[in-house]
Amino acid sequence: MKHIFSILISLFIAFGAQAQHADSSAVASKFRFTLGFGIDAMNPDQINDRIATSNQALGSFAQSIKSMPEVSAALTIRPNQDQKVVILRGGYLWAERDFAFSLPETDTSSTPTGKIKGLIKETYSAYPFSIGIGLSTLTSDLQVEIDFIYALGYVTEDGSYTTSEGTTSSYSNTLFSPAYGFRVAAQTSVPLTPNISIVLEIAYRGLKFEDFENQLNAQPSDVEYSMSGISGNVGITFTP
């Protein structure tokens, strides 16, 4: 990851130099709005340990998390209509894992009377909001940025089970944690029309949630969740 981060910093410097030497006769757009979709690589060790423990206890086969999809929206502003830009960005990352189980049902004398069948669904999600600064060519075909992130992280558990008599019960529980982080990104765009472009982006985000609290009883949790990793994104950009 350190090697990837160094590459992105090098891209920031190289693209920044190119942006500073861009054709000053080009017309710069004051605003640019981008909708994107990407895949974020990550390896949240503690969450994957939690998944493995649940698999072992319930006899389920949920896979560990190695990546998450992300949808995002960004507004790029040129305060002085030069190469310097300010970026406001919001995103949503998520992954779901299902833990199906079947357990013996017994009466008061511990005599088996049937099976209890159920499903526990865990959703791991985050809402990262960021403000960043960057450099862009006046035609916006190249851009680099560094962002400061404030994020909201959730681990939600929804469970239901049915007894052999057909009675169904359910429950829901959510852990919540805020976090701060950073993001470094480089992107290039290909125009489709004078006002619409396709954007390709590579980024590295450093983000870790470690202050989870149970929203039902306000008790702290020892769960930690790292969403740090490299991401690739594709999007569509609109300029006025």
C-alpha positions in Angstrom: 0.0 0.0 0.0 2.9 2.4 0.7 4.1 1.7 -2.9 0.7 2.5 -4.3 0.5 5.7 -2.2 3.9 6.8 -3.5 2.7 6.2 -7.1 -0.3 8.4 -6.5 1.8 11.2 -5.0 4.1 11.0 -8.1 1.1 11.2 -10.3 -0.1 14.3 -8.4 3.2 16.0 -8.9 3.4 15.0 -12.6 -0.2 15.9 -13.5 0.1 19.1 -11.4 3.1 20.2 -13.5 1.2 19.4 -16.7 -1.8 21.4 -15.4 0.3 24.4 -14.7 1.6 24.4 -18.3 -1.8 23.9 -19.8 -2.9 26.2 -22.7 -4.0 29.4 -21.1 -6.3 30.1 -24.0 -8.6 27.2 -23.1 -11.9 28.1 -21.6 -12.3 26.8 -18.1 -15.6 25.6 -16.7 -16.6 27.1 -13.4 -18.4 24.0 -12.2 -18.3 20.3 -13.0 -20.6 17.6 -11.6 -19.7 14.0 -11.6 -21.6 10.8 -10.9 -19.4 7.7 -10.4 -19.2 4.0 -9.7 -16.2 2.1 -8.5 -14.7 -0.9 -6.8 -12.7 -0.3 -3.6 -10.1 -3.0 -2.7 -9.6 -3.5 1.0 -8.8 -6.2 3.6 -10.7 -5.4 6.9 -9.0 -8.1 9.1 -11.2 -7.8 12.1 -14.5 -7.8 10.1 -13.2 -10.9 8.2 -12.4 -12.6 11.5 -16.0 -11.8 12.6 -17.3 -13.4 9.4 -15.1 -16.5 9.9 -16.3 -16.8 13.5 -20.0 -16.6 12.5 -19.4 -19.2 9.8 -17.9 -21.6 12.3 -20.6 -21.1 14.9 -23.6 -21.2 12.5 -22.3 -23.6 9.8 -22.6 -21.0 7.1 -20.3 -20.2 4.2 -20.2 -16.4 3.9 -17.1 -15.1 2.1 -14.6 -12.6 3.5 -14.6 -9.0 2.3 -11.9 -8.1 -0.2 -13.6 -5.3 -2.0 -16.8 -3.1 -2.0 -18.7 -1.3 -4.7 -19.0 2.5 -4.2 -21.4 5.1 -5.7 -20.4 8.7 -5.5 -21.2 12.3 -6.5 -18.7 15.1 -6.7 -18.9 18.8 -7.4 -15.7 20.4 -8.8 -15.4 24.2 -8.4 -12.8 26.6 -10.0 -12.9 29.6 -7.6 -10.6 31.7 -9.9 -11.3 29.8 -13.2 -7.6 28.7 -13.3 -5.9 25.4 -12.7 -6.8 25.3 -9.0 -10.0 23.4 -8.0 -12.0 22.6 -4.9 -13.8 19.3 -4.7 -16.9 18.4 -2.6 -17.6 14.7 -2.7 -20.0 12.2 -1.1 -20.1 8.4 -1.5 -21.7 5.2 -0.3 -19.9 1.9 0.1 -21.5 -1.3 1.1 -21.3 -5.1 1.4 -23.7 -7.7 2.6 -23.1 -11.2 4.0 -25.8 -13.8 4.8 -25.4 -16.4 7.5 -28.0 -19.2 7.1 -28.4 -21.6 10.0 -30.4 -24.6 11.1 -30.3 -25.6 14.8 -32.0 -28.4 16.8 -35.1 -27.4 18.7 -35.7 -29.1 22.0 -38.4 -29.1 24.7 -37.9 -28.5 28.4 -36.6 -32.1 28.8 -34.0 -31.5 26.1 -35.8 -33.9 23.8 -35.4 -32.9 20.1 -38.7 -31.6 18.6 -37.6 -30.3 15.3 -35.3 -27.7 13.7 -35.0 -23.9 14.1 -34.1 -22.4 10.7 -32.9 -18.8 10.4 -31.0 -16.2 8.5 -28.7 -13.5 9.8 -27.8 -10.7 7.3 -24.9 -8.4 8.2 -24.5 -5.2 6.2 -21.2 -3.3 6.3 -21.5 0.2 5.0 -20.0 3.7 5.1 -20.8 7.2 3.9 -17.6 9.2 3.3 -18.0 12.9 2.8 -14.9 14.9 1.8 -13.6 18.3 0.8 -10.4 18.5 -1.3 -8.1 20.7 -3.3 -6.4 19.9 -6.5 -5.1 20.9 -9.9 -6.7 20.4 -13.2 -6.0 21.3 -16.8 -8.4 24.1 -18.0 -10.1 21.6 -20.3 -10.5 19.2 -17.3 -8.9 16.2 -19.2 -6.5 15.7 -16.3 -7.1 16.3 -12.6 -5.4 15.4 -9.3 -6.6 16.0 -5.8 -6.1 15.5 -2.1 -9.2 15.2 0.1 -10.0 15.3 3.8 -12.7 12.8 4.7 -15.3 12.7 7.5 -17.2 9.4 7.3 -20.0 7.5 9.0 -19.6 3.8 9.3 -22.3 1.1 10.1 -22.4 -2.6 10.9 -26.0 -3.7 10.8 -27.3 -7.1 11.8 -30.8 -8.2 10.8 -31.8 -11.7 11.9 -34.9 -13.9 11.7 -35.7 -17.4 12.6 -38.6 -19.8 12.3 -39.4 -22.6 14.8 -40.7 -26.0 13.8 -44.2 -24.8 14.6 -43.9 -22.0 12.1 -43.5 -19.1 14.5 -41.2 -16.5 13.1 -39.2 -13.9 15.2 -36.8 -11.2 14.0 -34.5 -8.6 15.4 -32.2 -5.8 14.2 -29.1 -4.3 15.7 -26.7 -1.6 14.5 -23.2 -0.5 15.4 -22.1 3.1 14.4 -18.8 4.9 14.3 -17.6 8.2 12.8 -14.1 8.4 11.4 -11.6 10.8 9.7 -9.4 10.0 6.8 -7.8 11.1 3.6 -8.0 10.4 -0.1 -5.6 11.0 -3.0 -6.8 10.6 -6.6 -5.9 11.2 -10.2 -8.4 11.2 -13.0 -8.6 11.7 -16.7 -11.7 12.4 -18.8 -12.8 11.8 -22.4 -15.3 14.2 -23.9 -18.5 12.7 -25.5 -20.1 16.1 -26.2 -19.0 19.7 -25.3 -20.8 19.3 -21.9 -20.6 15.5 -21.1 -17.5 13.4 -20.5 -16.5 10.0 -19.3 -14.2 10.0 -16.3 -11.7 7.4 -15.3 -10.1 7.6 -11.8 -7.6 5.8 -9.6 -7.4 6.7 -5.9 -6.1 5.6 -2.5 -8.2 6.2 0.6 -7.0 5.9 4.2 -10.0 5.3 6.5 -10.5 3.3 9.6 -13.5 3.0 11.9 -12.6 2.2 15.5 -15.1 4.0 17.7 -18.2 1.8 17.2 -21.1 2.1 19.6 -24.3 0.0 19.8 -27.2 2.2 18.8 -29.7 0.3 20.9 -27.9 0.7 24.3 -25.2 3.3 23.6 -22.5 0.8 24.7 -19.1 0.9 23.1 -18.0 -2.0 20.9 -14.5 -3.4 20.3 -15.2 -3.8 16.5 -12.7 -2.1 14.2 -13.2 -1.7 10.5 -10.6 -0.6 8.0 -11.7 0.6 4.6 -8.3 1.7 3.5 -7.2 0.7 0.1 -6.9 1.5 -3.6 -10.0 2.1 -5.8 -10.8 2.4 -9.5 -13.8 4.4 -10.6 -15.6 5.3 -13.8 -18.1 8.1 -14.0 -19.9 10.6 -16.2 -19.3 14.4 -15.8 -21.6 17.2 -16.7 -20.4 20.8 -17.2 -22.6 23.9 -17.8 
